[in-house]
């Protein structure tokens, strides 16, 4: 199970500009609670839910296939 706020793809290919609320919460993973991907995400370059290329940001879309992607 991935840590809270991260999917397996986000762990492997996360863009350095992708941000979400889970990054700012200092809490351990609780195995009693199921993983939830209900976090709002934004781009550090635009401070919006869309990247500089005008496409939506999330842990699946922010990948090396995008021109604005910055490897972590």
HUTA-V933714 format. One record per pair of residues at least 12 apart in sequence whose ideal C-beta (glycine too) atoms are under 8 Angstrom apart, sorted by sequence separation. I is the first residue (numbers start at 0). J is the second residue. D is the distance in Angstrom with one decimal. If there is no record, write none. Layout:
BEGIN
I/J/D
I/J/D
END
This chain:
BEGIN
52/65/6.0
42/56/4.8
52/66/5.6
4/19/5.6
41/56/6.4
50/65/6.7
52/67/5.1
4/20/7.0
5/21/7.0
40/56/5.3
51/67/4.7
4/21/2.2
21/38/5.5
40/57/5.2
50/67/4.9
3/21/5.4
4/22/6.9
20/38/5.1
40/58/7.1
2/21/7.9
19/38/4.4
20/39/6.3
42/61/7.7
4/24/7.6
19/39/6.7
3/24/7.6
19/40/4.5
18/40/6.8
19/41/7.5
36/58/7.7
3/26/7.1
17/40/6.3
18/41/5.3
44/67/6.6
18/42/7.3
3/28/5.8
17/42/6.8
18/43/5.5
42/67/7.7
2/28/5.3
16/42/5.3
17/43/7.4
16/43/4.1
0/28/7.3
15/43/7.7
16/44/5.1
0/30/7.3
6/36/6.4
3/34/7.2
3/35/7.8
1/34/6.3
0/34/5.6
4/38/5.4
16/50/7.4
17/56/6.1
19/58/8.0
17/57/7.9
17/58/6.9
14/56/8.0
17/61/4.7
13/58/7.0
16/61/7.5
14/61/4.0
13/61/7.2
14/62/7.5
9/58/3.5
12/61/7.9
8/58/5.9
9/59/8.0
12/62/5.3
8/59/5.9
12/63/6.4
14/65/7.6
16/67/7.2
6/58/4.9
5/58/7.1
6/59/7.4
14/67/7.8
16/69/5.6
8/62/7.7
14/68/5.1
15/69/4.3
14/69/5.8
15/70/6.7
14/70/7.7
15/71/4.6
14/71/6.9
13/71/5.1
END
